[in-house]
Amino acid sequence: MMFNKVAIVGVGLIGGSLGLTIRRKKLARRVIGVARHSATLKTAKKIGAIDSGTVSLSNPELLTADLVILAVPPEKVAEVALKLAGRFRHPVIFIDVASTKQAIVSKLDKKLPKHVSFVGAHPMAGSERSGIDAARVDLYEGALCVLTPTRQTSRRALKTVQTLWTRLGSRVVLLSPDQHDARVAQISHLPHLAASALALTPDSAALALAACGFADTTRIAAGDPELWAGICATNRPEIVCALRRYREQLQKIEKAVARNDRAGLLRLLKSARQRCLKLYR
């Protein structure tokens, strides 16, 4: 076992899936869940994601954990980390699973007690579904997990967290927080906003004809709006840049269609097709 006790703050899809996998693979002797509602904890325990649960960040059992996983919305990570860190009296590792990083580490660097090590993590896994009912034991199998160490990050803690994600079944990549946010804005945050814009575009008569193509393209827009509003708030500059680049591509396609420029449109479509074939081959 890697840990004596793991605390998961937020047992929804991501946190619940972590609990399921950690317990299934016996990576901790005990997993404690923290949630706002006791019903969530009851479900988490029923499906085997946690051993016990609490609705209080002051719970004594929580404060004996040697790993704390912050599976809360991105704009809440730093707040919860700082609130919890001062209550621990022994060496402990904090990790988060948020999809933005620079806004979080800028609030935590040099502000945590020396016995609290923070390692930013972003598992590139998820679903348009949310909540503990969507938790899956195989969610991280084969998924990519990005760790975002800074100069303040403990090398020992980083190595431990790398090992954890590897044993969870993930492939681990290290990036700086800035690199992470710039890249994820283009391949994760932008697609959600693009799908949302597409979902809002057809009129009701057209929607009545929608089939699998429209459903496949807009599926991720069904994700939690509160979560995605928080993601946009914490990675605003990079998302705006990604949206600008996307708009430029749409404008190229619009001009080619408007001018009946078949050759120009074919170049764009073939280029897009080649990228997709290379990516999903």
Buried (B, 14 or more C-beta within 10 A) or exposed (E): EBBEBBBBBBBBBBBBBBBBBBBEBEBBEBBBBBBEEEEBBEBBBEBBBBBBBBEEBEBEBBBBBBBBBBBBBBBBBBEBBBEBBEEBEEBBBBBBBBBBBBBBBEEBBEBBEEEBBBBBBBBBBBBBBBEBEBBBBEBBEEBBBBBBBBEEBBEEBBEBBBEBBEBBBBEBBEBBBEBBBBBBBBEBBBBBBBBBBEBEEBEEEEEEEEEEEBEEBBEBBBBBEEBBEBBBBBBBEBBEBBBEEBEEEEEBBEEBEEEEBEEBBEEBEEEEEEEEEEEEE
